[in-house]
Amino acid sequence: MRITDLEIVSYLGAEGAPPVGDGLSQVRPGHRYPEDREARLSPSDGPQRYAATYLRIRTDGDVDGLYGPVDDDVAHLIRSEFRGLLIGHDPLAGERLWDRLQRSERHARHGRYMKAISALDNALWDLRGRHFGVPVHRLLGGPTRDRVPAYATMLGVGHDPEQLTAAAAEVRAAGFSAQKHFFADGPAQGRDGFERNVALAFDARRAAPDLDLMFDAYCGWDRDYARRWLREVEDEVDPSWLEEPLMPEQTAAYRELRGGAGTRIAAGEHLFGRWEAHRWLAEECVDVLQLDPEWCGGLSELVRIGTVASLYDAPLIPHGHGLHASLHAAAAMPAELVPMIEYITTLQPRRLHFDRNAPVVRDGGFDLPELPGFGIEIDESRVESERVWE
């Protein structure tokens, strides 16, 4: 069996309800500059059309591989940079292909290149699962558990106490035991912004006294700002973790912050590969690793990162850009190492709109997938138009 083509297909569907949440602005590194601070995270006034792009690896054999959705910038890179490296090669020789892709360009260890390698690696895992007629987690040595728990990420949900109470009720009703909120303010918003960030923590705890609470600063703070916030909230709110308070290159500041914090520090969605994961653990920068299998090098690399994490007894809780690769990784790795995955409640239902077999939340987690590969199948009844990229 040989690879014959890398096909990119974009699907467009009917208008659907606007994303859940009020589009609250999320603090970002660039928000120190007023002209770069968005008023809203995303528009939510009125219906929006469903759109998604998928990668298909064609072969001359009995199966193809399918993965998605993938971001359009990644899809362009796959077609322009990597197509020629894969055509004519054995899709079952995954280690060889991954190594060739990673060595093919001197900048392929980070950023969009690694995200493109991730999509290709995941599609190859789907192909292998379909070829052997088993779900991907079986190929990885799983399952290690009956089902995979998840925590609920409330991206875009407002900070009004009534909204927080309603969000907590929905999370609780869906069976989740933990939820994560995002800050809207950073150092540039001064004392008022800091007080709003403190109030968010206390209001979220009052709304959810029985849930674990996590908070995400999306690299928009600095070390001293994070220290001040932790001093204000740690004792009474008891956060499960503070996520990405600093830019990922600030490893010394992360180490200092973690050393003085009673709350766990989580990070990793903006790290790439086992080498960066190892450096962060070795330098004691982080308690919880969150590398994303759709960005860090694919499912193959996430499994390697899991091995690195196990050496430091550090939990690996994959970031939730997508669901398929994270779900199968968790199903195949020890529960102590990957205790749960992330589910972005306001994003994933829209991202997986065209997936006939999309994972469904039940009792705060997911049943183990049993279809071959990742089980991804496009629901043609939801497709109004499709475009195969030239």
C-alpha positions in Angstrom: 0.0 0.0 0.0 1.3 3.5 -0.9 0.1 7.0 -0.4 -1.3 8.5 -3.6 -2.5 12.0 -2.6 -3.2 14.4 0.3 -6.7 15.7 -0.2 -8.1 18.8 1.5 -11.9 19.3 1.5 -13.8 22.2 3.0 -17.5 21.7 3.8 -20.1 24.4 4.2 -23.4 23.7 6.0 -26.6 25.5 6.9 -26.8 28.3 9.4 -26.8 27.3 13.0 -27.4 28.9 16.3 -24.7 31.4 17.4 -21.9 30.1 19.7 -22.9 29.7 23.3 -21.8 32.5 25.6 -21.8 36.2 25.1 -18.5 36.5 23.3 -16.7 38.0 26.3 -13.2 39.3 25.4 -10.4 37.0 26.6 -7.2 38.5 27.8 -4.3 37.9 25.4 -0.6 38.9 25.3 -1.3 41.8 22.8 -3.9 43.4 25.0 -1.3 45.6 26.5 -1.9 47.7 23.5 -5.4 49.3 23.4 -5.7 49.0 19.6 -5.2 45.2 19.9 -7.8 44.6 22.5 -11.0 43.1 21.0 -14.3 44.1 22.4 -15.5 40.5 22.1 -14.0 37.1 21.7 -16.3 36.2 18.8 -19.5 37.5 17.4 -22.6 35.9 18.9 -25.4 38.0 17.6 -27.3 35.9 15.1 -26.9 32.6 13.3 -23.6 31.6 11.7 -22.9 29.1 8.9 -21.1 25.9 9.8 -17.8 25.4 8.1 -15.0 22.9 8.5 -11.9 21.6 6.6 -10.7 18.0 6.7 -7.6 16.2 5.5 -7.9 12.9 3.7 -4.8 10.7 2.9 -5.5 8.7 -0.2 -3.9 5.4 -0.9 -3.9 2.7 -3.6 -4.9 0.2 -1.0 -8.1 -0.8 0.8 -8.5 2.4 3.0 -7.9 6.1 3.2 -7.1 8.2 6.4 -9.3 11.1 7.5 -8.8 13.7 10.2 -10.3 17.1 11.1 -11.3 19.7 11.3 -7.9 21.2 10.5 -7.2 24.9 10.4 -7.0 26.4 6.9 -3.5 27.8 7.4 -2.4 24.3 8.3 -4.2 22.8 5.2 -2.3 25.3 2.9 1.0 24.2 4.4 0.2 20.5 4.0 -0.5 21.0 0.3 2.4 23.3 -0.4 5.2 21.8 1.8 4.5 18.1 2.7 2.5 16.6 -0.2 5.6 15.5 -2.1 7.2 14.0 1.0 4.5 11.5 1.5 3.2 10.4 -1.9 4.5 7.0 -2.9 5.4 6.0 0.7 4.0 3.3 3.0 1.3 4.8 5.3 1.8 2.1 7.9 5.4 3.2 8.5 4.4 6.0 10.8 7.7 6.4 12.7 9.7 6.8 9.5 7.2 9.2 8.0 7.0 11.4 11.2 10.8 11.6 11.4 11.1 12.5 7.7 8.5 15.2 8.1 10.1 16.7 11.2 13.5 16.7 9.6 12.3 18.1 6.3 12.5 21.8 7.2 14.7 23.5 9.8 11.6 25.4 11.2 9.5 22.2 11.3 9.9 21.8 15.1 7.5 24.6 16.0 4.4 26.6 15.0 2.4 25.9 11.9 4.9 23.3 10.6 4.4 21.2 13.6 0.7 21.7 13.5 0.7 20.5 9.9 2.8 17.4 10.9 0.2 16.8 13.7 -2.7 16.7 11.2 -0.8 14.3 8.9 0.2 12.1 11.8 -3.4 11.9 13.1 -4.7 11.1 9.6 -2.1 8.3 9.3 -3.3 6.9 12.7 -6.9 6.9 11.4 -5.7 5.1 8.2 -3.9 2.4 10.2 -6.9 1.9 12.5 -9.2 1.4 9.4 -6.6 -0.9 7.8 -6.5 -3.2 10.8 -10.2 -2.7 11.7 -9.7 -1.5 15.2 -10.0 1.9 17.0 -6.8 3.8 17.3 -6.6 3.4 21.1 -6.3 -0.4 20.5 -3.3 0.2 18.3 -1.7 2.2 21.1 -2.2 -0.7 23.6 -5.5 0.4 25.1 -7.9 0.5 26.5 -6.8 1.3 30.1 -10.2 2.3 31.3 -13.9 2.0 30.6 -14.5 5.7 29.8 -12.6 9.0 29.7 -13.5 11.8 32.0 -13.4 15.4 30.9 -13.5 18.9 32.3 -15.7 21.7 30.9 -14.1 24.8 29.5 -16.5 27.8 29.4 -14.8 29.8 26.6 -16.8 33.0 26.0 -19.1 32.6 28.9 -19.7 35.9 30.7 -18.6 36.8 34.2 -21.9 38.1 35.6 -22.8 36.1 38.7 -26.1 35.0 37.1 -24.3 33.7 34.0 -21.7 31.9 36.2 -24.5 30.3 38.2 -26.3 29.2 35.0 -23.0 27.8 33.5 -22.3 25.9 36.7 -25.8 24.4 36.7 -25.3 23.2 33.1 -21.9 21.7 33.9 -23.3 20.0 36.9 -26.3 18.6 34.9 -23.9 17.2 32.2 -22.0 15.3 34.9 -18.8 17.3 34.8 -16.9 17.6 38.1 -14.7 20.5 37.0 -14.9 23.7 34.9 -12.5 26.3 33.6 -13.1 30.1 33.2 -11.1 32.7 31.3 -10.0 36.1 32.5 -11.0 39.2 30.5 -8.3 41.6 32.0 -4.6 41.9 32.4 -2.0 44.3 33.7 -3.0 47.0 31.2 -6.4 47.3 32.7 -5.0 48.4 36.1 -6.6 48.0 39.5 -10.1 47.8 38.2 -9.2 44.9 35.9 -7.3 43.2 38.7 -10.3 43.4 41.0 -12.6 42.0 38.2 -10.2 39.0 37.9 -10.4 38.5 41.7 -14.2 38.8 41.7 -14.5 36.3 38.9 -12.7 33.7 41.1 -15.0 34.3 44.1 -18.2 34.5 42.0 -17.3 31.3 40.2 -16.7 29.5 43.6 -20.0 30.8 45.0 -21.7 29.5 41.8 -20.0 26.2 42.0 -19.0 25.2 45.5 -19.0 21.5 44.6 -16.9 21.8 41.4 -13.1 21.9 40.8 -12.3 25.3 39.3 -9.5 26.2 36.9 -8.7 29.6 35.5 -6.9 30.5 32.2 -4.9 33.7 31.6 -3.9 32.8 28.0 -0.3 34.2 28.4 -1.8 37.7 29.1 -0.3 38.3 32.6 3.1 38.7 34.1 4.8 37.0 37.1 4.0 39.6 39.7 0.4 40.1 38.5 -0.1 36.3 38.8 1.5 36.3 42.3 -0.9 39.0 43.5 -4.0 37.2 42.1 -3.0 33.9 43.7 -2.4 35.6 47.1 -6.0 37.0 46.9 -7.8 33.8 45.9 -5.8 30.7 46.9 -7.2 30.2 50.5 -10.9 30.7 49.9 -11.4 29.8 46.2 -8.8 26.9 46.1 -8.3 26.8 42.3 -7.2 23.5 40.9 -4.8 25.3 38.6 -3.8 28.6 37.1 -3.2 28.2 33.4 -0.7 29.9 31.2 -0.3 33.2 33.1 2.9 34.1 31.2 4.3 33.8 27.7 5.7 30.4 27.0 9.3 31.6 26.5 9.4 33.0 30.1 10.6 29.8 31.7 12.5 31.4 34.5 9.5 33.5 35.5 7.3 30.3 35.4 9.8 28.5 37.7 9.8 31.4 40.2 6.0 31.6 40.1 5.5 27.9 40.6 8.0 27.8 43.4 6.0 30.2 45.5 2.5 29.1 44.6 0.2 26.8 46.5 -1.9 26.4 43.4 -0.7 24.2 40.6 0.6 25.9 37.4 -0.7 24.4 34.1 0.7 25.1 30.7 1.7 23.5 27.4 -0.7 24.1 24.7 1.8 26.4 23.1 4.7 24.0 23.4 5.9 21.7 20.6 7.3 18.3 20.9 8.8 16.1 23.7 11.9 18.3 23.9 10.1 21.4 25.1 7.9 19.3 27.4 11.0 17.7 28.9 12.7 21.1 29.4 9.7 22.5 31.2 9.5 19.6 33.5 13.3 19.4 34.1 13.4 23.1 34.9 10.4 22.8 37.3 8.3 25.3 35.4 4.9 23.5 35.4 2.8 21.1 37.4 0.3 20.0 34.7 1.2 19.5 31.1 -1.3 20.5 28.4 0.2 19.8 25.0 -2.3 19.4 22.2 -2.1 16.4 19.8 -3.4 18.7 17.0 -0.5 21.1 17.5 2.4 19.4 19.3 3.3 16.8 16.7 0.2 14.6 16.5 -0.9 11.5 18.5 2.5 9.9 18.0 4.3 12.8 19.7 1.7 13.1 22.5 2.4 9.4 23.4 6.1 10.2 23.6 5.4 13.3 25.7 3.3 11.0 28.0 6.4 8.9 28.6 8.4 12.0 29.5 5.7 13.2 31.8 5.6 9.9 33.6 9.3 10.3 34.5 8.4 13.3 36.6 5.0 12.0 37.9 3.3 15.0 36.1 -0.2 14.7 34.8 -0.7 15.2 31.1 -4.2 16.7 30.4 -4.3 17.5 26.6 -5.6 20.9 25.4 -8.9 20.7 23.7 -8.4 22.1 20.2 -10.0 18.9 19.0 -11.3 15.7 20.5 -10.5 12.6 18.5 -6.7 12.3 19.1 -7.0 13.4 22.8 -9.8 10.9 23.5 -7.9 7.9 22.0 -4.7 8.9 23.7 -6.4 9.0 27.1 -8.1 5.7 26.4 -4.7 4.1 25.8 -2.6 5.7 28.5 -2.7 5.1 32.3 -5.5 7.1 34.1 -3.0 8.4 36.6 -1.0 9.9 33.8 -3.9 11.3 31.7 -6.7 11.7 34.3 -9.0 13.6 31.9 -9.2 15.6 28.7 -10.5 19.1 28.0 -14.0 19.6 26.4 -14.7 23.2 25.2 -18.5 23.3 25.7 -18.9 26.4 23.5 -16.7 25.3 20.6 -16.7 21.5 20.0 -20.3 21.0 19.0 -19.8 23.5 16.2 -16.4 22.2 15.2 -17.7 18.6 14.9 -21.0 19.6 13.1 -20.2 17.5 10.0 -18.9 14.4 11.9 -21.6 11.7 11.9 -19.9 9.9 14.7 -18.7 12.8 16.8 -18.0 11.9 20.5 -20.9 12.7 22.7 -20.6 13.9 26.3 -22.2 11.5 28.8 -22.0 11.9 32.6 -19.1 14.3 32.3 -17.0 12.2 29.9 -16.9 10.0 26.9 -17.5 6.3 26.2 -14.6 4.6 24.5 -14.8 4.8 20.7 -15.2 1.4 19.0 -15.3 2.3 15.3 -12.1 1.6 13.2 -9.6 4.4 13.2 -11.0 7.6 14.8 -14.4 6.7 13.4 -14.7 10.0 11.6 -17.4 10.0 8.8 -18.7 13.1 7.1 -22.5 13.4 7.4 -23.5 14.3 3.9 -27.0 15.3 5.0 -25.4 18.3 6.7 -23.3 19.4 3.8 -24.7 22.1 1.5 -21.5 22.5 -0.5 -17.9 21.1 -0.6 -14.7 22.3 -2.2 -11.7 20.0 -2.9 -8.6 22.2 -2.7 -6.5 22.4 -5.9 
